[in-house]
Amino acid sequence: MWGLPTTLSVEPTTSCNLRCPECPSGLRSFTRPTGMLESSLYKRVIDQSADHLTWLHLYFQGEPFLNPEFLEMVKYADEKRIFTSTSTNAHYLTEKNIPEILTSGLRQLIVSMDGISQETYEKYRIGGNLDKVQKGLTLLLDERKRKGKKFPRIILQFLVTGQNEHQLPRLKDWAREIGVDELQLKTTQIYDFENGSELIPSDLGYSRYIPGGTGKWKLKNQIENKCWKMWQGAVVTWDGKVVPCCFDKDARHVMGDLKEIPLQEIWNSEGYRSFRTQLLLDRSQIEICKNCTE
């Protein structure tokens, strides 16, 4: 290793208000412990990495705004001149906390909204209220403009599925109308993709998967024995475990515990080096890599 991680994803909580079908938070299906990130542990992580960290994504699984100290965590990192980002389902963009969001130092807010009508939206975002999401997002954008602020930059993220792909033209019009900074059309990760799914869009340009013959599906892109993320950043769970990337949702490849070992030691540990070596030799032997097209 020539350096230390320049980015981290840190998990504020595993809790979520929705029940999305391809998400362990939504399915309540974690095999690892669940809970809330404590402020003291979070500050220890930031203090250890502030000198080499340029980007902090305060998200892994769960809905970050459910952690009552979330915006204080953003502020703590921003004061150390670290770029802060998060991802939300936007059910907590309220009149009460929007002023706090705008003064927290949050630089980027990704809003996940996978439908432009309630009927379509709730097929994936089970338990969600589209009207609440749209009103909260519009209110945030209006207040940001009123106060003359540039941040947080708002990215509207749309998981394209077979259930919502017909709404793309309407979505683009709405995104332009309310003035989001960027619209991202994202492919959906599907766990049991080999057997097909109604979530796979008919336009395979928006799919990670293609027909593989004999009724089965396969990854569109060939998996190569490389991955830049192993040398660039890591993920920290709410209880301080360091895992190699966001595909390790159940933390099966724990490289170390930040409650016991400093990040620098974990990053350069024998276990981490062995994981990187295995990835370069034969990535197909690592389960979490089998559904990843990075």
C-alpha positions as semicolon CSV with decimal commas, in nm:
position;residue;x (nm);y (nm);z (nm)
1;M;0,000;0,000;0,000
2;W;0,127;0,345;-0,094
3;G;-0,116;0,539;0,120
4;L;-0,427;0,546;0,336
5;P;-0,797;0,550;0,234
6;T;-0,913;0,878;0,083
7;T;-1,283;0,792;0,114
8;L;-1,497;0,619;0,375
9;S;-1,859;0,514;0,389
10;V;-1,977;0,522;0,750
11;E;-2,311;0,373;0,855
12;P;-2,525;0,595;1,082
13;T;-2,783;0,319;1,137
14;T;-2,922;-0,005;0,998
15;S;-3,280;0,108;1,072
16;C;-3,516;0,208;0,792
17;N;-3,875;0,323;0,765
18;L;-3,930;0,144;0,432
19;R;-3,931;-0,220;0,320
20;C;-3,763;-0,224;-0,019
21;P;-3,744;-0,582;-0,155
22;E;-3,374;-0,590;-0,259
23;C;-3,236;-0,433;0,059
24;P;-3,146;-0,610;0,385
25;S;-3,261;-0,305;0,583
26;G;-3,598;-0,315;0,412
27;L;-3,629;-0,692;0,443
28;R;-3,510;-0,684;0,808
29;S;-3,284;-0,971;0,703
30;F;-2,940;-0,882;0,838
31;T;-2,730;-1,167;0,975
32;R;-2,508;-0,913;1,153
33;P;-2,599;-0,702;1,458
34;T;-2,814;-0,396;1,394
35;G;-2,818;-0,061;1,569
36;M;-2,722;0,307;1,575
37;L;-2,375;0,457;1,538
38;E;-2,268;0,627;1,861
39;S;-2,119;0,975;1,845
40;S;-1,806;0,881;2,042
41;L;-1,715;0,599;1,801
42;Y;-1,789;0,816;1,501
43;K;-1,563;1,096;1,623
44;R;-1,285;0,846;1,684
45;V;-1,312;0,727;1,323
46;I;-1,308;1,083;1,186
47;D;-1,021;1,191;1,411
48;Q;-0,813;0,894;1,294
49;S;-0,874;0,960;0,924
50;A;-0,920;1,338;0,887
51;D;-0,564;1,395;0,763
52;H;-0,606;1,166;0,461
53;L;-0,983;1,167;0,406
54;T;-1,131;1,378;0,126
55;W;-1,480;1,230;0,098
56;L;-1,711;1,091;0,365
57;H;-2,031;0,915;0,258
58;L;-2,248;0,897;0,571
59;Y;-2,447;0,600;0,448
60;F;-2,419;0,224;0,407
61;Q;-2,748;0,057;0,496
62;G;-3,056;0,208;0,661
63;E;-3,199;0,561;0,659
64;P;-2,936;0,805;0,797
65;F;-3,188;1,062;0,924
66;L;-3,319;0,806;1,174
67;N;-3,000;0,859;1,375
68;P;-3,086;1,161;1,595
69;E;-2,724;1,279;1,585
70;F;-2,687;1,251;1,208
71;L;-2,660;1,621;1,124
72;E;-2,416;1,676;1,411
73;M;-2,202;1,403;1,255
74;V;-2,212;1,586;0,924
75;K;-2,109;1,909;1,093
76;Y;-1,819;1,742;1,276
77;A;-1,670;1,613;0,949
78;D;-1,734;1,940;0,765
79;E;-1,546;2,133;1,031
80;K;-1,246;1,912;0,952
81;R;-1,279;2,008;0,584
82;I;-1,402;1,667;0,468
83;F;-1,652;1,657;0,181
84;T;-1,975;1,504;0,318
85;S;-2,238;1,311;0,129
86;T;-2,538;1,097;0,218
87;S;-2,827;0,905;0,064
88;T;-3,186;0,923;0,185
89;N;-3,538;0,814;0,097
90;A;-3,637;1,177;0,176
91;H;-3,919;1,105;0,421
92;Y;-3,743;1,324;0,678
93;L;-3,698;1,642;0,474
94;T;-3,925;1,849;0,696
95;E;-3,977;2,218;0,767
96;K;-3,809;2,160;1,103
97;N;-3,483;2,000;0,986
98;I;-3,431;2,162;0,644
99;P;-3,270;2,473;0,802
100;E;-3,039;2,238;0,996
101;I;-2,950;2,050;0,676
102;L;-2,858;2,376;0,504
103;T;-2,629;2,484;0,789
104;S;-2,477;2,141;0,865
105;G;-2,213;2,159;0,592
106;L;-2,361;1,865;0,400
107;R;-2,223;1,891;0,045
108;Q;-2,420;1,627;-0,140
109;L;-2,763;1,474;-0,083
110;I;-2,871;1,175;-0,290
111;V;-3,249;1,131;-0,289
112;S;-3,376;0,785;-0,390
113;M;-3,712;0,809;-0,565
114;D;-3,807;0,517;-0,788
115;G;-4,143;0,625;-0,930
116;I;-4,330;0,937;-1,035
117;S;-4,674;0,812;-0,924
118;Q;-4,765;0,663;-0,585
119;E;-4,881;0,339;-0,745
120;T;-4,547;0,282;-0,917
121;Y;-4,331;0,427;-0,639
122;E;-4,467;0,197;-0,368
123;K;-4,404;-0,117;-0,574
124;Y;-4,036;-0,090;-0,478
125;R;-4,035;0,168;-0,196
126;I;-4,282;-0,036;0,007
127;G;-4,439;0,175;0,281
128;G;-4,327;0,500;0,120
129;N;-4,526;0,816;0,055
130;L;-4,432;0,981;-0,274
131;D;-4,619;1,303;-0,200
132;K;-4,420;1,346;0,122
133;V;-4,092;1,286;-0,065
134;Q;-4,173;1,532;-0,343
135;K;-4,293;1,805;-0,107
136;G;-3,986;1,768;0,116
137;L;-3,745;1,777;-0,177
138;T;-3,918;2,080;-0,331
139;L;-3,913;2,259;0,004
140;L;-3,539;2,192;0,044
141;L;-3,460;2,322;-0,304
142;D;-3,678;2,631;-0,255
143;E;-3,520;2,710;0,081
144;R;-3,168;2,656;-0,054
145;K;-3,242;2,901;-0,335
146;R;-3,403;3,153;-0,100
147;K;-3,096;3,154;0,123
148;G;-2,856;3,177;-0,171
149;K;-2,676;2,853;-0,087
150;K;-2,510;2,610;-0,328
151;F;-2,503;2,310;-0,096
152;P;-2,607;2,045;-0,044
153;R;-2,595;1,956;-0,411
154;I;-2,909;1,751;-0,482
155;I;-2,889;1,431;-0,685
156;L;-3,219;1,264;-0,766
157;Q;-3,150;0,893;-0,804
158;F;-3,391;0,663;-0,985
159;L;-3,347;0,284;-0,981
160;V;-3,473;0,178;-1,324
161;T;-3,683;-0,139;-1,303
162;G;-3,934;-0,322;-1,515
163;Q;-4,203;-0,161;-1,299
164;N;-4,107;0,203;-1,353
165;E;-3,910;0,237;-1,679
166;H;-4,220;0,367;-1,859
167;Q;-4,211;0,674;-1,633
168;L;-3,868;0,799;-1,739
169;P;-3,992;1,081;-1,968
170;R;-4,224;1,211;-1,696
171;L;-3,949;1,179;-1,436
172;K;-3,706;1,386;-1,644
173;D;-3,964;1,661;-1,689
174;W;-4,035;1,674;-1,314
175;A;-3,665;1,675;-1,218
176;R;-3,604;1,964;-1,457
177;E;-3,910;2,149;-1,328
178;I;-3,813;2,144;-0,958
179;G;-3,446;2,215;-1,032
180;V;-3,243;1,924;-0,895
181;D;-2,872;1,949;-0,973
182;E;-2,845;1,604;-1,129
183;L;-3,065;1,310;-1,224
184;Q;-2,902;0,968;-1,199
185;L;-3,061;0,665;-1,362
186;K;-2,922;0,368;-1,176
187;T;-2,927;-0,004;-1,248
188;T;-3,088;-0,221;-0,981
189;Q;-2,897;-0,490;-0,794
190;I;-3,103;-0,808;-0,782
191;Y;-2,996;-1,090;-0,550
192;D;-3,139;-1,392;-0,733
193;F;-3,090;-1,251;-1,081
194;E;-3,008;-1,588;-1,243
195;N;-3,377;-1,681;-1,245
196;G;-3,493;-1,348;-1,381
197;S;-3,709;-1,089;-1,205
198;E;-3,988;-0,842;-1,279
199;L;-3,740;-0,579;-1,162
200;I;-3,521;-0,632;-1,470
201;P;-3,620;-0,360;-1,720
202;S;-3,710;-0,449;-2,078
203;D;-3,457;-0,187;-2,194
204;L;-3,140;-0,377;-2,108
205;G;-2,943;-0,055;-2,135
206;Y;-3,068;0,007;-1,780
207;S;-2,995;-0,349;-1,661
208;R;-2,692;-0,513;-1,500
209;Y;-2,818;-0,845;-1,638
210;I;-2,881;-1,001;-1,980
211;P;-3,030;-1,334;-2,091
212;G;-2,770;-1,606;-2,065
213;G;-2,948;-1,885;-2,250
214;T;-3,149;-2,183;-2,119
215;G;-3,384;-1,943;-1,940
216;K;-3,114;-1,808;-1,711
217;W;-2,973;-1,457;-1,671
218;K;-2,613;-1,346;-1,629
219;L;-2,416;-1,030;-1,552
220;K;-2,391;-0,803;-1,855
221;N;-2,029;-0,709;-1,790
222;Q;-1,756;-0,963;-1,745
223;I;-1,601;-0,963;-1,399
224;E;-1,231;-0,884;-1,418
225;N;-0,972;-0,955;-1,150
226;K;-0,932;-0,598;-1,037
227;C;-1,113;-0,339;-0,826
228;W;-0,990;0,015;-0,763
229;K;-1,195;0,051;-0,444
230;M;-0,971;-0,189;-0,253
231;W;-0,693;0,069;-0,274
232;Q;-0,906;0,380;-0,236
233;G;-1,165;0,343;0,040
234;A;-1,353;0,123;0,285
235;V;-1,685;0,090;0,465
236;V;-1,742;0,123;0,841
237;T;-2,050;-0,037;0,998
238;W;-2,246;0,129;1,280
239;D;-2,056;-0,079;1,539
240;G;-1,708;-0,002;1,405
241;K;-1,632;-0,298;1,180
242;V;-1,428;-0,223;0,868
243;V;-1,543;-0,410;0,555
244;P;-1,398;-0,381;0,204
245;C;-1,695;-0,235;0,015
246;C;-2,068;-0,161;0,008
247;F;-2,150;-0,501;-0,147
248;D;-2,060;-0,665;0,185
249;K;-2,398;-0,576;0,334
250;D;-2,383;-0,847;0,601
251;A;-2,020;-0,768;0,696
252;R;-1,890;-1,116;0,617
253;H;-1,540;-0,988;0,540
254;V;-1,449;-0,792;0,852
255;M;-1,097;-0,654;0,818
256;G;-1,083;-0,517;1,171
257;D;-1,271;-0,347;1,454
258;L;-1,211;0,027;1,501
259;K;-1,308;-0,001;1,866
260;E;-0,990;-0,205;1,912
261;I;-0,747;-0,126;1,625
262;P;-0,665;0,205;1,451
263;L;-0,775;0,242;1,090
264;Q;-0,416;0,266;0,963
265;E;-0,331;-0,076;1,111
266;I;-0,645;-0,235;0,969
267;W;-0,582;-0,085;0,622
268;N;-0,235;-0,239;0,611
269;S;-0,319;-0,563;0,794
270;E;-0,233;-0,909;0,667
271;G;-0,602;-0,994;0,631
272;Y;-0,672;-0,690;0,413
273;R;-0,366;-0,757;0,197
274;S;-0,475;-1,120;0,152
275;F;-0,822;-1,007;0,045
276;R;-0,675;-0,773;-0,217
277;T;-0,442;-1,047;-0,341
278;Q;-0,733;-1,293;-0,379
279;L;-0,926;-1,032;-0,576
280;L;-0,636;-0,987;-0,818
281;L;-0,584;-1,363;-0,857
282;D;-0,945;-1,484;-0,890
283;R;-1,227;-1,251;-0,797
284;S;-1,493;-1,515;-0,869
285;Q;-1,397;-1,689;-0,544
286;I;-1,527;-1,394;-0,339
287;E;-1,903;-1,418;-0,296
288;I;-1,972;-1,044;-0,262
289;C;-1,794;-0,982;-0,594
290;K;-2,021;-1,211;-0,797
291;N;-2,303;-0,958;-0,834
292;C;-2,084;-0,652;-0,883
293;T;-1,996;-0,491;-1,214
294;E;-1,751;-0,232;-1,078
